[in-house]
Amino acid sequence: MKFERKDLPVGTPVVGMVGGGQLARMTQEAAIALGIQLRVLAEGPAVSAAQAVADAPVGDYRDPETVRRFAAEADVVTFDHEHVPTDLLRQLEADGVKVRPGPDALVHAQDKAVMRQRLDAFDAPAPAHQVVASKADVEDFAKRIGGFPIILKTTRGGYDGKGVWVARSADDPTVEEAFRATVPILAEERVDFVRELSAIVARSPHGQAVAYPVVESVQKDGICVEVTAPAPGLAPDRAAQAQQTALRIAKELGVVGILAVEMFEARDGRLLVNELAMRPHNTGHWSIEGAVTSQFENHLRAVLDLPLGSPAARSPYTVMVNVLGGDVEDMHLGLLHCMARDPGLKVHFYGKSVKPGRKIGHVTAYGDDLEETRERARHAAAYLTGTIDE
């Protein structure tokens, strides 16, 4: 079904979101509550968001005419992913389309080399880094920072651990593998970190910004598996430092919408910016139940330049655990047990078929006791995937 303007109540804002993944799917719930018409440019008729959004034309986000037609029927265009070509977004802006975040901001989430160069310009804390083009460059960089191992990353296109290698010497096979990529390679210091943190902020076009509690994230094989809000044991001044860094980045880059700043809490005390995402982010899913205003609602408010909602936590602790594909094909079979065991548990499925390691959904628990809350969320995710049976 495709809605025309005449079918909508007078004044209904139309937000076009490029990409039909679970982020667009979860944005729909917030859009419904606010009376916003969400349009989604979907990769296929059965992708995650297309199952939940009535107005979901199928098209290629890399095709200029497809994207232009899609954008022409929206008041503002935003994103479920960062992969739309930067030049295409600049063409949309030249056509008068409101693109939020705009291409001049979004490129910093698309290209890690551009991000590092820009963050260096205003002294944002970061691991040592350098763009490398040869084995000799890799060796020189390692010498400059005190030796191997180092991290190699594709500057564009990497996600969920893809496009990232650990090089333990200049002759490591991963070096040759990295240089087979079709994009430039960024070398970075391998940070000895205590844990990974995420500072999420929302920013509107006129400069209003709010910061969510800093969270701790746990990664396995490059995939986020668990998030705890707020980050346990993080001193208030350190949390404020992380939030202020994220707010400054959002302002300096002109971000509109949600910005997630993934950080390392290094063993030597540094808080270092790892990566940026300019869209709702996995480390913010806890906010659906755990915050006064979810990241999805604040993203919509921001791109429409509406006043932003409170990001404050509703509970002392909220824990989100991703449900990853395993051996159990029908995860809905586990709902009876999980819901009966824990009436306070929240389950989100993304409408995806099960594949090993694939993000099928997530579970959220909240409460006053951290360990009890973690146990509830971990148990539910494990039961749904068949890792445990009681």
N, C-alpha and C positions, 0 to 999 in steps of 0.2 A: 504494500500500500504506500502510495506517495501522497503526502499532504500538500495542498496548495495553500497559499496565504489566505484565500477566501474561506477555507475550511477551518481556520484557526480563530480563536477569540481575538478581538482587536487588541493590538499592542503586544501580542505574543512574540517574544524574541526567538530567533532561530539561530542555533549554534551548529555549525558544521564541524564535525570531528573527523579528521583524516585517519583512517585505521580502524579495523573492526575487532580488535582484541578484547581481552578482559577489562582493560582500563576503560574503554568506551562503554562496555557493558555495565560496569559499576557506576559510570558517570550518568547513565540513564536514570537510575533511581533518584539521584539528586536532582536531575532535570525535571522529572515528574513532579516532585514536591514543590519546585519553584515555578511550575507552569511554563517551563522552557521547552520549546520544540527542538529536540536533538536530532540532527541528521548525521549519518555515518557513511563515509566512503569505505565500503567493505571490500575485502580481498576475495570474498566468495559468498554465496547465498546462505551458507550454513555456519559461517564463522561466529565466534562467541557473541559479539555485539549484534550481529544481524538477527540472532534468535530473539533478542529482547527489544530492538529498536525497529519501529514500524517503517521509518523512512531511511532505508539503508541501501542505496544504489550500489551496485557492484562495479568496480573500476580499478584501473591501474594508477596508483598515486604518482607514478613517474611520467604519466602522459599529460602534457600541458592542456590539451583540449578537455580531457576528462576532468581534470582538477578545476579548470575554469568553469565548466558547466556546473560542477558541484558547488563551487564557491558562490556562483551567481545567485543561488537560492538560499543564502545564509547571511545573517547580519554580521557574523564574525566567524573566522576559521581558526580552529585550534587542532591539537594533535593527540593521537594515541601512541605515536612513536615518532622518532626523530629522522626518519629516512627520506622524507620528501626533499628532492634536490633544492639546494639553496637558490640557484638561479631561477627556478620555477616559482619559488615563493616571492622573489623580488619582482617577477613579472606580475604576480597577483597584486602586490602592493602598488605597482605602477598602474594597474587597472582600477585602483581605488578600493580594493578589498582590504578589510581589516584583518590582518594576520597576527594572531597573538598566541605565543610569543612571535615577534617578527623575525625575519631571516637574519638580521644583524645580531640578534641575541641567540637564536637557535643554533647558529653555526658553531657556537662554543660547546654545544652538546653533541654536535655532529662530528666535529674534528678535534681530536685530542691535542694535536700540535697547535692549532689556533687557540684552543682553550689555555694551554700552558703559557703561550706567549702573552696572551691578554692578562691572565692572572699575575704573571710576573710583573707586568707594567704597574700594578698597584700593590705589589708585595704580598699577595695572598700566600699563606703558608703552603708549601708543596714539597713533595720529594724532589731530589735532584733529578734532572731530566735533560734529554737531548734528542733531537731527530737524528737518526743514523741511516746511512745509505750503503754501508759496506761492513764487512767483517772487521776491517781496520778501525772504522768508526766505533764499533762495538767495543773493541779492545781498548781504544783510547778513552772511551767514556768510563769503562770499568776502572781503569787506572786512576782516572781523575777523582772518582768517588771512593777509592780505597779497595777496589777489587770485586770479583764475582762472589756470589751470584747477582745477576741483575734481572730486571723484568723487561721484556719486549712486548709492545702492543701495536696492533694496527691502529692507525690514526682515525680511520673511519670503519664503521660497520660491525665492530665487535659488540657482543652482548652475552650475558650469562656465562662468562668464562671463555667464550669463543674469541679468537684473535688475541690471546694472551699466552705468553710463553715465559718460562724461567730458564735463563741461560746460565750455565755453571762454568762456562769457559768460552773463549772465542771459537773453539772447535766443536762446541756442543751442536749436535744435529738440529736443535731447535732454532739456532741462528739461521741456518740455511732454509729451514722451513718457514720462518718468519719472512725472509726476503723473497719467498715465492708468492707472497701476497701481492695484490695488484695496487696497493696503496702504500704511502710512506710509513715508515716504522718509527715509533717513539721508544727510546730506551729510558728506563726509570730506575732509580735506586730501589732495591728491595728493602722495604721498611720492616724493621723488627718491631712489630706492633703488638700491643696487649689485646686490642679488640678493634672492631670496626663500628663506627658511629654514623648516624645520618641526621643531618639538620635540614628540616623541610620548612620552607617559608612560602607564603603566597604574597604576590604583589600586583597591584592594579595599575592601569595606565597613568592615573594621576599621582601615583607614588605611595599610596597607602600600603603598608606591609605588616604582616603578622608572622610570628614564628611559633611553630609547634614545639612541644617538648623534644629534646634531643633523645634519640633512641639508639639502642644497641642492636646491631644486626649480626647474625651468624651465617656465614657462607660455607657451602660444601660443594666442591667441584665447580666453583664459580657461580653457583646459584644460591640466592638468598633462601634460607630454610626457616629462619626464626627471627622475630623482632620483639624486643621488650621495650615498652614505653612506661616511664622514662628510663633512660639507661641507668641500670643499678650502680650505685656507688660513685656516680659522676658528681664531683664537687660543684656546687652552684656557680662558682666563678668560671669553672671549665665549661659548664653547660652554656653560660652566658657568652663565653668566648666563641664557642661553636655557632651559636645563634647569630651573634654579631657578624661573624665571618660570612655566614650564608646571606644575611640581610645586605651586607656590603656588596657581595658578588651580584645579588639580584639588582641592586641599584646601579652599579657600575656597568653591568651588561645590558641594562634596560629590559629585564625579564618582565613579562606579564603572564600571570598564571602561577602555577606551582613550580617551584624550583627545589629539587632535592640535591643536597650537597653531601656526597658520601666521603667520609673522612677516616683516616687512621688515627687512633690514639697510640702514639709510638711509646716504646718502653722508656725512651729518654725524656718523655714528657711533652713532646711536640704533638700538636693537633694539625694534621696535614690533609689537604684536599686531595682526594683520589679522583673522583669523577663527578660530573654534573648530569642531571636529567631535568628537562624543562617540560614536565607533564606530571600527572599523578604517578606515584612511584610505589613499588612493592613495599618499601619501608614505611609507607604511610597508610597502608590498608587498615592498620589497627584503629585509625581515626574514625572509621565508619561507626563503630559502636563506642570507641574509647574517648572521643573528643566531642566537645560541644558542637563543633562544625567540622564535618569530614573534609579531607583534602579534595574530594570530588566536588563537593558543594562550593568550597572556596575557589577552586579552579574556575568553575562556571561564573561565580560572582566576579572574579577578577577579570576574566576576558570580556565580560559585559560591563565592566567598570561600575559594579554595584559595591556598596559598602561590604567589607569583608567581615566574616563571622569569627567569633572567638575560637581560638585553637586550643583552649585549655582542656586538660584531661578531666574526664568525669570520675575517674577512679584512681586510687593510688598506683595500681599497676594494671597494664593491659599487655597481654602476650598474644601475638599472632604467629601461627605456624603454617607454613605452606603445605598443601597436600599434593605430593608428587606422585606421578604414575608409577605403579609397580606391577605386581602379579594379579591384583584384583581388578577385573574389568568393570564390574557393576559396583561402584562405590556407594550408591544409594542404599544398598543392602545394609550398610553399617550405620545408617541414620537412627534406626530404632534403638540400638544399644547406646549410641553416643548421646542422643537426646534424653533417653530415660535416665542414664547415669548422671547427666549434668544439664539440668534445665536452663542454666544460665549460659550455656555454650551457644555460640553463633557460628553457623556453617555457611560458606559461600562456595557454590560450584560455578564453574565458568562455561558449562555447556560443551566441554571438550571430550573427545574420546581418549581413552587411557593409552598412553605410551610411556615406557620407562623414562623416568626423570622429568617428564613434562609437568608443568604447573596445571593441575586439574582444578584447584580451588585453594581455599584457605579456611582455617578455623581461628576463632578469636575467643579468648576468655579474659575476664577482668575480675579484680578482687583486691582485698586488703593485704593479703599475704603473697609475696613474690613466688616462693617455691610451690605453694599450693596452686597458684594460678598457672605457673609453668607446667606443672604436672597435668593439670586438666587439659590444657591446649595440646601438649605433646601426646597424651594418651589418645585423644580424639583423632589427631592426624594419623597416628600409628594404627589405630583400629580401622579407620577408613581405608588405609592402603593395604591392610592385611598383615602388617608387621607384627601385630599382637592380636590375640583372639579372645581377650577377656578384659 
